[in-house]
Amino acid sequence: MDSIITTAQSWLTDFFDEDTKKEIKHLIENDPEELKERFYKDLEFGTGGMRGVMGVGTNRINKYTLGKNTQGLSNYLKKSYTDDDLRVVIAYDCRHNSKSLAKTVAEVFSANGIRVHLFSDLRTTPELSFAVKYLGCHAGIVLTASHNPPEYNGYKVYWADGGQIVPPQDGEIIAEINSLSFEDIKFDKNESLIHLIDKDVDEAFFEASVKNGSFDAKGKGDFKIVFTSLHGTSITAIPEVLKRAGYKNVTIIEEQAEPNGDFPTVESPNPEEPEALSMAIAKAEEIGADMVVGTDPDSDRLGIAVRNLDGKIELLNGNQTMVLMTKFLLDEYKEKGFKGNEFIATTIVSTPMMQQMAKSYGVEFKTALTGFKWIGKMIKDFPSSEFIGGGEESFGYMVGDFVRDKDAVTSTLLACEIAAKAKANGSSFYKDLIDAYVEFGFYKEKLISITKKGMSGAEEIKQMLKDFKENPVDTVQGSKLLYIEDYNTSIVKNVQTGEEFTLHLPKSNVLIYETEDGTRIAARPSGTEPKVKFYISTNAKLDKAADFKSVNSQLETKIEGILSELNL
């Protein structure tokens, strides 16, 4: 505790503002537990950059922790480029303090002689990724905490290619940041270097989204969409992109249309949670809509709900959406003729069905660690290959290469194109998905997230993963364990023969079991939230679409059995 108090007291110097000092004095004198939570560590970069609870302290998001990031990044940019005219672009979302924190970040860059393009108001994360390349910037920053609770904010860094920073670069930037003290931050802004941007970049982004997400689908005039931005940034882009692509029947959930960092109408602004889209689904049932689309606060994830075989609106999971989007794009490419250099991509915890499709179409399949930065890195690492599309189970998808991060704006348009075309052909998004299961195998997945907050929670998560590794199961629902993939040691072990193979991906705290029947169970801590996640994937043969309900029921029963066996 002494070291925590010493760290806290270092924030009582004249460098820090009066409000900050006042709050720290109050915590030292009255709330040692809260003081401990705020100062027991420094916030770190995870799979989605730096993300944390806002407030005073080294373990919180505030002007000093983000200022130090920005100072370190400024120093790194100057070492990386000999260019005297360094340029960065900054966007921010609807969260509390996002605008003021973005302004602080812009001021620190400007104090370091770096030219800043700052969006005049909130914008989507994919537009920021687009803007980095479009404006010829050396880096980009977006202030967002994605779908985290209202008390969170965050700081994501993008490089000149429009993709998020990855190793070894992220480590080098972190080392630069860690070499600084807070007093090294230059807050003395140079206003002449800060330029506000808006409509010109919007126009270019909308045009590119329509170009990449449109496939001349028939039946747009007859296709009804209900859209909700869940109080986030997508209201600035998706309605306009859909309109330009020819969709006229779009109903916006007005109660959720106004950006609001409290997210007052939902428990969590996460389209992965069925509850988040309940208002939109109710409206869709009321007006007879074909599809519901909801996006998270920074508009990089999308949730889609469509009519199932019984005519009821059903929320699809990220794997299902990704599979059908990818199949549609593969069909489009196939029609034009494959060149032989195309690839699709996903992550190690997403559905194995993606690999089956790649095999069937004869295109390359690449797999990455969790986090879209790794998919962006693939495009950068293989410049002679063409990225068709790809995604991850956590409701993120990227169409082509004009944006280098998951993009709910273009993906929303793509989903509508698929569904409108299917309806015009007498089918539906849901029926097309079932047809894909018949063709490639029926894969059914489930995600279990367990939240454990604070210092004690972090220890519990560590222990759960240790147990999962050190005490593996022998069988899963009667199927013998075949492989254990340990991404911490980069080793895959065949537990039946003892053979070991090397995993050619960066080390990561992920462990995956695979059984003889292809069932996969992955465990990993979240990189951005106090959670441990378990990903279950099962599969079965689906001989014909008419068998879908019975086989689906069998797989659901199997998943319930797995959860019971693992005490989840």
N, C-alpha and C positions, 0 to 999 in steps of 0.2 A: 504493500500500500504506500510505503514511503516514496518509492520511485514514481508512482502515479501522482502523488501530491507534488513532487518535484517538477514533473512534466507539466502539471496544471499551473503551477506557480510561474513557470517560464512564459505563460500567456498573460502575465500581469505587468509586463513591461510597457513602456510608452509606445512601442510599435503597434500594439493592439488597441482597438477602439474602446471607448468607455463602456458601452453596453456589454461587450464581450467580457471585459474585466469584472464588471458588476455581477454578471451571471456566474462567473467562475468563483468569485469570492463567496457568493451565496451557496454554491454547491460544496465548496470546501468546508464551510461552517455548518451546513444543514443537511446535506444529502450525500454522504460518502459512497453509497451504492451507485447512485446515478453518476457521480464523478468518476467512479471506477469504470463504468460502462463506456463513458465518453473518452477516457484517456488511456485505457489499458493497452491499446494498440493503435497503429496508424491504419487508416483505410487503405486497402490494396486494390490493384487492378485484378478483375476476375475475367470470366468468359465474355462479359459484356462491358468491359472498361471498369471505371470506378463507380460504384453505386452504394448508397448508404442513407441512413436517417439524417435529416437536416438538424443542425444545432451547433452549439459551441463545442469544440474539442477536436483532438487528433483523429478520433474514430467517428467523425461526423462530417457531413457535407456542409461547408460554409465558405465564405470568401477567402479564408486563409488556406484551407486545404486545397481548394480549386486554384487559388492564386499560386500556390507552390507547384502544383501540377503544371500550370501554364508557364511559370518561370523556367521550370526544368525543360519543358517542351520547347520554349523559345531558345534556350541554350543549345538544345539538341539540333534544332533546325539550322542554327547558325554553323554548327559543326558539320552538318550533313550536306549543306549547300553552300557553294561559293557565291551564289546569286545574291546581289545586294538588294534586289527587290523581292524579298520574301513576302508571300501572301498566304493568308488563312481565311477560311469562311466559317462562320459560326451560326448555328441554328439552335432553337430551343422549343420546348413543348409547353403544355398547358399547366404544368405543375407550379405550386407555390414557389416563389423566389426564382423561377427559371429565367425570367426576363432580367431581373437585377443581377443574378449570377452571371448570365451571358454578357451583360454590360461590363461587369468586373473583369471577366476573362478577356474581353476585347481590349479593355484599358491596359491590362498587363502586357498583352502582345504589343500594343501600340507604344507602351513605355520602353519596349525592347527594340523599337524601330521596325516592327513588322506590320505590314499593311493588312487591314482587317476588312472583310466583307461581312457585315452583320445583318442578318434578316431583320426587317423592321418590325415583324410580329411573328407569332408562332408559325412553324412549318413542320412538315413531316420529316422523319429521319431519312426515308429514301430520297427526298428532294435535296437534303444536305449531301448525301453520297453523290448524287448526280451533279450538284453544284461544284463540288471539289474539282471534278474533271472539266466541267463546262467553263468554269472561270479560270482554269489553269492555275489552281492553288497548290501550294506545297503540302498543306494539311487542312483538315477540317475538324470541327468540334461540334457535338450536339449535346445540349443539356437536357437529359431525360433520365427517367428511371423506369422506362417501358411501362409494364403493367403492375409494378410494385404498389404497395399501399400509399395513401396520400402523404405520409410523413417522409417519404423517400425522395431523393433526387439523384442525379448522376452525371457523369462526364465521359463521353465516348470519343475516342480519337481516331481519325481517318487519315490515311496517307494520300499521296498525290494520285494514286490510281483509283481513288474513291472507295477503297476497301479499308476495313478496320486494321489497326496495327496488329502484327503477329510477331512471334519470336523470329530472330533474336532481337528485333527492333524494340518490342515492348519492354524487354529486359534492360536494354540500353537506356531507354527513356526513363524507366523506373529508377535505374542507378543514378541517372542525372538528377532526378527529383530528390532521391534520398540523400544525395550529397549536399543538398541545400538546407539552410535553416530558414525559418519563416521570415526572418529579417532580411533575407536575400531577395525577397519578392519586390519587384519594381511596380509600385502602384501609381507612379507619377505619369498619368496618361498623356498621349499626344493626339488630341482630337482630330488633327488634320489627316491622320492615318486611318481613321475609322469611317467607312463608307456604308451607308444603309442600302440594302438591296431588297427588291420585291418583285414587281410585275414582270420584268424582263426574264428573270430566272424562272418564275412560275410558268410563263408562256412556253419557254423551251422545254421545261419538264413535262407539262401537260401534253405537248406535241409528241415528245418521245414516248410517253406512257401509252398514248393512243396508238402510235405506230407499232410498238412492241407487243401490246396486249390485244390488238384487233385482228380478227381472222375472217372478216366479212360474213359473220354468222347471219343466217336467215332468222326470221321470226322475232326480231328485236321489238317491233311495234306491239307484239302480242305477249311480251315477256314482262312480268311484274316483279319488281324488286323492292324489298324493304331494307333500308340502310340505317345503321346507327354508328355514330362516331364515338359513343360511350364517353362523351364530354372531352374528347381529345382532338388532335390536330388534323385528322383525316377529313374533317368537314371543309378544310381549305383546299382539298384536292379531288377527292373521290366523286362528289356530285358533278363537278365540272368535267372530269375525265369521262364519266359515264354519258353525260349529255353530249359531249363532242363525238363519242363513239356511236351515238344514235339511239341511246336508251331514253325513252320519254316517260315510261311508267315507273318512276322511282319515288317511293314514299320515304321521307326522312323522319325519324323519330325525334320530333321537336324538343321533347323534354330532355333529351340527351345530346342535342345538337350544339348547345353552347359550351365552349371550353370551360372547364371548371376543375381545378386541382383537388377539390374535395370529393369528386365523383359521387355526387349526392344521391343518385338513383340506383347505385349498385354497391354491393359489398366489396367487390373487386372488379376493376376495369379490365378484366382479362377475358378475351373471347374464348379461352379454353374452358372457362367455367360456364356451364349451361345457364346458371342464374343470370349472368351478365347480359345474355341475349333474350331473357324472358319477355321483356317489354316489346321487343321487335318481333319475336315469334308470335306473341298474342295478336299484334297488329296484322301480321301476315295471315294468320288464321281468319281474322275478321274480314279482311279485304280479298282473300283468295289469292295471295301472292305466290309466286313460284319459288322464290329464293329470299333468304335473309342473309345479309352480310353485316358483320360487326368487326370493328378494329380496335386495337389497344391504343393507349394515349399518344404514342409517337408514330402510330400507323405503319409499323413494320410487320405486325402479325394480323392475320384475319381469321375470323371464325365464320363458317358457312353452314347454314341450315337449309335443307331442301325437303321436298315432299317424298316420303318413303312409299313403300308398296301399298300401304293402307291409306295413302293420301294425307297423312299427318306430317307436319313439319318436324324434322329430326336434325339435331346438330351433329355434323360429321366431325371426326377427329382429324388432327393434322396429317396423319398418315394417309387417311382416305382421300382427303383433298389433294395432297401431294401426288398420290398415285394417278389419279384421274387427270390432273393438270399435265403431268409428265407424259402420260400416254397420248393425250391430245396433241401435245407438241411433237412427240415422236412421229405420230401419224402425219402431221403437217410436213415435217422434214422428209419423211419417207416418200410422200407424194411428189415432192420436188426432186428427190433423189439424194441419198446420203453421199457425202464426199469421202467419208472414211476417217475423218478426224474429229467427229463429234463425241461429246460425252455428257452424261448426266451425273448428278452427285447427290449424296445425302450424308447423314451422320451415323455413327456406330450404334446409336440407341434408337434409330428409326427403323421402319419396316424393311425386312429383307426382300419384300416384293419388288422394290426398286431394282435390285440386282437381277431378279428373274426377268423383269421387263427389258433391261439393258441387254441381257443375254439373247432374248428372243428377237430384238430388233438389230442385234449385231453392232451396238454402239458400246463405247467404253463406259465402265462404271467406276466412279471414284467415291471413296468413303473417307469421312473426316471425323475428327473429334467434335463434340458438341459445341455449337457456336458458329454463327454464319461467317465469322472472320476466316474460318478455315476453308470454306467454299470459295470465298473471294480470293484467298491465297492460291487455290488450285488454278484459277483463271490466270493469275499473275505468273505462276510457275510454269504453265504450259501455254505460252503465247501462240503456238502454231495449232493448238486444239480449239475447237469451237464448243462453247458451253451452250447447251440447248435449254436446260432449266434444271432446277433442283430445289430441295427443301429439307426441312427437318420436322420431326413429329410435333414440335412445340408451335405449330401453326404459322411457321414462316416459309415463304416461297420466293424464288427469284426467277424472273423470266429473262433469259438472255443476259447480255453483259453491259447494258447501258447504265445500270445501277449495280454497285458491288456490295449490296447488303440485302437482307430480306425486305420485300417491298409489297406492302398490302395494297398500294394504289394500283399498280399494273396487274397484280395477281387477282384483285377484285374484278377488274375488267375481263381478264382471261376466264375466270370462273363463270361470269355471266355469258361470255361467248360460247363456252362449252354447253351450258344449260339451255341457252336460247336455241342453239343449233339442234340439240337433242330433242327439245320439245317440238321444234318445227319438223323433225323427222319421226314424230310419233313415239319418241322415247322420253327419257328424263335423265338428269344428272345421276340420280340414284340407280336407275336401271343400267345406265352405261357403266357404273362402278361394278355392279353385279356381273355384267358381261366380262369385265376385266378380271374378276375373280375366277370365272369359268376358264378364261384363257391362260392366266398365269398362276393360278392357285389362290385359295382364299386365305388371306393373312388377317388375323384380328389381334389388335393390340390394346393394352390398358396401361395407364400411368397411375402410380400411387405416389403422392407427395406427402411427406411427414414434416411438419414445421417444428423446429426446436430453436427458440430464440436465446440470444445473449451468450455469455461465456459458458454457462453450464450446458446450454443447447449445443454449442459447437463441440463440446466434449462428448456429449451423447451421440452426435452424428458420427464422430470419429470412431467411437466404440462399435456402433452398429455396422459400419463398413469393415472394421477389423474382424468382427464375428463372421460376417458374410464371407470374408476371405479365408479365415483360419478354420472355419467349420463348414466346408461346403456340403451340399446335399449329395446323396447317392443317386436318388431318382427324383423326377418331377412328374407327378401324376402317372407313375408306372413306367416312365421312359428313363432309361439309364443316362446319367451324366456322361457326356462325351468330351467336351472341351471346357477349360477355364481360361478365359482371356483376361490377363492382368495388365492393364495399360500403365500401371505404376512401375512395373518391372520390364514392360515391353515383351512379355513372354506369353505364348499360347501353349497350354499343356493338354495333350490328349491323356486324360486320366485313366483310360483303359489300357493304353500301350506304354505310357510313360514318356512318349516322344514330346519334344519341345520345339517350338518354332518361334522366330522373332517377329514381333509386330513392328511394321515400319511406319509408325506414327509417333509424334511427340509424346512424352510421358504425361499421363493424366490419371487422376484418382477415380478410375472406372474399373469395375470388375464385371465380367459377363460370363454366365453359365450358358452352355448350349447342350441340349440333350440329343439322343439318337433320332428323335422324331422332328428335330428342327425347332423345338421350343427354345426361346431365348429369354433369359432374365438378366437385366443389367441393373447395376446399382451405382449411383454417383451422387456426391453432394452438389447442390446448386452452386454455380459460381457467382450468383448475384443476390441470392436470398438465403435466409437461415433454414434451409430445407435439405432433406435427403430424398432422392427420387429413385423409385424402382420402376423399371420398364419391362412389361411382360409382352412377349410376342408368341402367338400360337398360329398354327396353320392346318389346313385340311384341303383335300381335293374337292372341288365343286364341279360335278359332272354336267349339271345344267342349271340354268337360272331358276327353274321351278323348285329346286331343292334348297334355295338360299335360306329360307326361314328355319328349316330343320337343322342344317349344318351350322348356321349362325348360333342357334340355341345350344348345340353341342359344344361349340367353342366357348360360349359364355360360361357354361357349366364347368368346362376345363379351367378357365381363368379363375373362377371362384374357388375351385379346388386348389389351384396353385397358391392363391392368396392365403387360404386356410393353412396349407402346409408350411408356408413361410412366416406364419403369424403376422401378416400385414393387414 
